[in-house]
Amino acid sequence: MENLGEHAEVREESLAPLGLPLAAAGGGALAGAIGWALLLKQAGYEIGWIAWGIGALVGWAAVKAGGRGRTLAVGAAVLTVFSIFAGKLLGYSMQVGDSAGEMADQEVQAYDEYMRDASDWAELCAEGQPAPEAVHGFMSTHEYAEPDQEPIPAEELDSFLTHMAPRLEWMHSETPSPDEFRARSASDLSTMVYAESSLPELVFADLNLYDALFAFLGISTAFGLVMRNKAGPSRAPPSDS
């Protein structure tokens, strides 16, 4: 009899609808990721317990759509993981974009100076790639390096040639407006950040025990809410005819 009960329970779970509850859980996960990212952007720091709330939202959405059973519970847990991680990625991306925009606002105030630098750099490169000593001199005299740095560290030289030199060449050849210059500066600054660390690396570097705890609570809450739901979707009563 016990085996028959187990088989009946498995059969009932296999007959439980997955499409609508899974879609509802996915909608909750998407809303949670966007909400997490916006909070991170506005607050400037993470509120760890939001991860717990995301799990509750995903599980609640699945249950409200009639979701039940182990399969859907696992799906809700996986969607919670996705939502938390995606929210972190989106939030960090927004923060990098905001920081790059603020720095670009400062740089555009020196637009005329950058245009003069671009002209001087083009003159230095008129006969081809300048020697390292000439690049060192340009960086020192145009304040791209400390004047008393002798020699300029190889990292700073490589960064200048990789990120700044192409921008100066672009400015000399295209003569952009201040707005165009600001947009290019913001893009270049974001690229420089991602050259140091990718978005996933930034997220993982900032993880701590509290993040792990609240993520676990969120995942287990999503799983538990669905597993405890025995009602399933409402059905019409059988007809007497």
C-alpha positions in Angstrom: 0.0 0.0 0.0 2.9 2.3 0.8 4.4 1.7 -2.7 1.0 2.4 -4.3 0.8 5.7 -2.4 4.2 6.7 -3.5 3.4 5.8 -7.1 0.2 7.8 -6.9 2.1 10.8 -5.5 4.6 10.6 -8.3 1.9 10.2 -10.9 0.0 13.2 -9.4 3.2 15.3 -9.6 3.9 14.3 -13.2 0.4 15.4 -14.1 0.8 18.8 -12.4 1.0 21.6 -15.0 4.4 23.1 -15.5 4.0 25.7 -18.3 2.1 28.4 -16.6 3.7 28.1 -13.1 7.1 28.0 -14.6 6.4 31.1 -16.7 5.0 32.8 -13.6 8.2 31.9 -11.7 10.3 33.2 -14.6 8.4 36.5 -14.5 9.0 36.7 -10.7 12.7 36.0 -11.3 12.9 38.7 -14.0 11.2 41.2 -11.8 13.5 40.3 -8.9 16.6 40.7 -11.0 15.5 44.2 -12.2 14.5 45.3 -8.8 17.8 44.1 -7.3 19.7 46.0 -9.9 17.8 49.2 -9.5 18.2 49.1 -5.7 22.0 48.5 -6.1 22.2 51.4 -8.6 20.2 53.8 -6.3 21.7 52.8 -3.0 25.2 52.3 -4.2 25.6 49.1 -2.2 23.9 45.7 -1.9 21.1 44.9 0.5 21.7 41.2 1.0 18.3 40.2 2.3 16.8 41.2 -1.0 18.1 37.8 -2.2 15.8 36.1 0.3 12.9 38.3 -1.0 13.6 37.3 -4.5 13.3 33.6 -3.6 10.0 34.3 -1.9 8.8 36.2 -4.9 9.7 33.4 -7.4 8.1 30.7 -5.2 5.0 32.8 -4.5 4.5 33.4 -8.3 4.8 29.7 -9.1 2.3 28.8 -6.3 -0.2 31.4 -7.3 -0.1 30.0 -10.8 -0.9 26.5 -9.4 2.6 25.2 -9.3 3.5 22.2 -7.1 5.8 19.2 -7.1 9.5 18.6 -6.9 10.2 19.3 -10.6 8.7 22.8 -10.4 10.3 23.4 -7.0 13.7 22.7 -8.5 12.9 25.0 -11.4 11.9 27.8 -8.9 15.2 27.3 -7.1 17.2 27.5 -10.3 15.3 30.6 -11.4 16.1 32.2 -8.0 19.8 31.6 -8.6 19.5 33.1 -12.0 17.6 36.1 -10.7 20.1 36.8 -8.0 23.1 36.5 -10.2 21.5 38.4 -13.1 20.5 41.2 -10.8 24.0 41.5 -9.5 25.4 41.6 -13.1 22.9 44.2 -14.2 23.4 46.3 -11.0 27.2 46.3 -11.4 26.9 47.2 -15.1 24.7 50.2 -14.1 27.2 51.3 -11.5 30.1 51.1 -13.9 28.1 53.0 -16.5 27.2 55.7 -13.9 30.8 56.0 -12.7 32.1 56.2 -16.3 29.4 58.9 -17.1 30.5 61.0 -14.1 34.1 60.8 -15.1 33.3 61.7 -18.6 31.4 64.8 -17.4 34.6 65.9 -15.7 36.7 65.1 -18.8 34.4 67.1 -21.1 35.2 70.2 -19.1 38.8 69.9 -20.4 37.6 69.4 -24.0 39.8 72.1 -25.4 42.9 70.7 -23.7 42.2 67.3 -25.0 41.9 68.7 -28.5 45.4 70.4 -28.1 46.8 67.1 -26.8 45.3 65.3 -29.9 47.0 67.8 -32.2 50.4 67.3 -30.4 50.0 63.6 -30.4 49.3 63.6 -34.1 52.4 65.7 -34.7 54.5 63.3 -32.6 53.1 60.3 -34.6 53.5 62.0 -38.0 56.5 59.8 -39.0 55.1 56.6 -37.5 55.0 55.0 -34.1 57.1 57.2 -31.7 59.9 55.7 -29.6 59.1 54.8 -26.0 61.2 57.7 -24.8 59.1 60.1 -26.9 55.9 58.6 -25.5 57.2 59.0 -22.0 58.0 62.7 -22.7 54.5 63.3 -24.1 52.8 61.6 -21.2 54.8 63.7 -18.7 54.4 67.1 -20.4 50.7 66.5 -21.1 49.9 65.3 -17.6 49.2 61.7 -18.5 51.8 60.6 -16.0 53.5 62.2 -13.0 56.3 64.6 -14.1 58.9 63.0 -11.8 58.2 59.4 -12.9 61.4 58.1 -14.4 60.9 55.8 -16.1 57.1 55.7 -16.4 55.9 52.2 -15.3 55.3 49.8 -18.2 51.6 49.3 -17.1 50.9 53.0 -17.4 52.6 53.2 -20.8 50.6 50.2 -22.1 47.4 51.7 -20.7 48.0 55.0 -22.5 48.8 53.3 -25.8 45.8 51.0 -25.5 43.1 53.4 -24.3 44.2 57.0 -24.5 46.2 57.1 -27.7 43.4 55.8 -29.9 41.1 58.4 -28.5 43.5 61.2 -29.2 43.9 59.9 -32.8 40.1 59.8 -33.2 39.8 63.4 -31.9 42.4 64.7 -34.3 40.9 62.9 -37.3 37.2 63.4 -36.5 37.1 66.7 -34.5 34.1 65.5 -32.4 31.7 67.8 -30.7 31.9 68.0 -26.8 28.8 65.7 -26.6 30.4 63.2 -29.0 33.6 63.4 -27.0 31.7 62.8 -23.7 30.1 59.7 -25.2 33.4 58.3 -26.4 35.0 59.0 -23.0 32.3 57.2 -21.1 32.6 54.2 -23.5 36.4 54.1 -23.2 36.3 54.4 -19.4 33.8 51.5 -19.2 36.1 49.5 -21.5 39.1 50.2 -19.2 37.2 48.9 -16.2 36.2 45.7 -18.0 39.7 45.3 -19.2 40.8 44.9 -15.6 37.9 42.7 -14.5 34.9 41.3 -16.2 31.4 41.7 -14.8 31.3 38.2 -13.4 34.7 38.7 -11.8 33.5 41.9 -10.2 30.5 40.1 -8.8 32.4 37.2 -7.4 35.1 39.4 -5.9 32.5 41.2 -3.8 30.8 38.0 -2.5 30.8 37.4 1.3 29.3 35.0 3.8 26.2 37.2 4.2 25.6 37.0 0.4 25.9 33.2 0.6 23.5 33.0 3.6 20.8 35.2 2.0 21.1 33.5 -1.3 20.7 30.1 0.4 17.6 31.4 2.2 16.2 32.7 -1.0 16.8 29.4 -2.9 15.4 27.3 -0.1 12.4 29.5 0.3 11.5 29.3 -3.4 11.9 25.5 -3.3 10.0 25.1 0.0 7.0 27.3 -1.1 6.4 25.1 -4.1 7.0 21.8 -2.4 4.5 22.7 0.4 1.8 23.6 -2.1 -0.6 20.6 -2.3 -3.7 22.3 -3.7 -2.6 22.9 -7.3 -4.8 24.8 -9.8 -8.5 25.0 -9.2 -10.6 22.6 -11.3 -14.2 22.6 -12.2 -16.4 20.1 -10.3 -17.4 17.0 -12.3 -20.7 17.1 -14.1 -23.6 15.0 -12.8 -24.7 14.1 -16.3 
